[in-house]
Amino acid sequence: MDSRYMTALIFATALGSGLVAGVFFAFSSFVMKALGRLPANEGISAMQSINIVVLNPVFLGVMLGTAAACAVLVVVPVFNWGDPRSAVLLSAGLLYLVGTVVVTLAFNVPWNNALAAVDPGSGEGARLWTQYLDRWTIWNHVRGTAALLTAAFSTAALLN
């Protein structure tokens, strides 16, 4: 791949993964805590609304566009292992794809789907909400950390 295109791809990956990490950081550091302070039915209703609104072209474009860039970062170094950045780029791509995308699909999305299926005012909803606040947030920490490390590794690759 031409070095100008590769540099642009790495830069886009650093920005995209940094943006995604920032969104996840906001949820982990204060959004979920604020929702957890509300009565269960209000917290559930708010999170149900967030889970609908987040499925928009801007957020999904950044999250999935970064995933596409990371897929390239996984493939290109394999064919260009002589580049001193290869290990860092491969690590950055895998961190995002596994730690952010796979974790989202395997853990956060199923929790979101379970929450979408409950009546916010029901006892079942209140029981799920207690588990959701804890478990969803733990996996959010994981995917946020992976996105942040991807941003750091991508930035480091730009400095070489």
Stockholm file with secondary structure:
# STOCKHOLM 1.0

chainA/1-160         MDSRYMTALIFATALGSGLVAGVFFAFSSFVMKALGRLPANEGISAMQSINIVVLNPVFLGVMLGTAAACAVLVVVPVFNWGDPRSAVLLSAGLLYLVGTVVVTLAFNVPWNNALAAVDPGSGEGARLWTQYLDRWTIWNHVRGTAALLTAAFSTAALLN
#=GR chainA/1-160 SS CCHHHHHHHHHHHHHHHHHHHHHHHHIIIIIHHHHHHSCHHHHHHHHHHHHHHTCSHHHHHHHHHHHHHHHHHHHHHHHTTTSTTHHHHHHHHHIIIIIIIIHIIIIIHHHHHHHHTSCTTSHHHHHHHHHHHHHHHHHHHHHHHHHHHHHHHHHHHHHC
#=GC SS_cons         CCHHHHHHHHHHHHHHHHHHHHHHHHIIIIIHHHHHHSCHHHHHHHHHHHHHHTCSHHHHHHHHHHHHHHHHHHHHHHHTTTSTTHHHHHHHHHIIIIIIIIHIIIIIHHHHHHHHTSCTTSHHHHHHHHHHHHHHHHHHHHHHHHHHHHHHHHHHHHHC
//
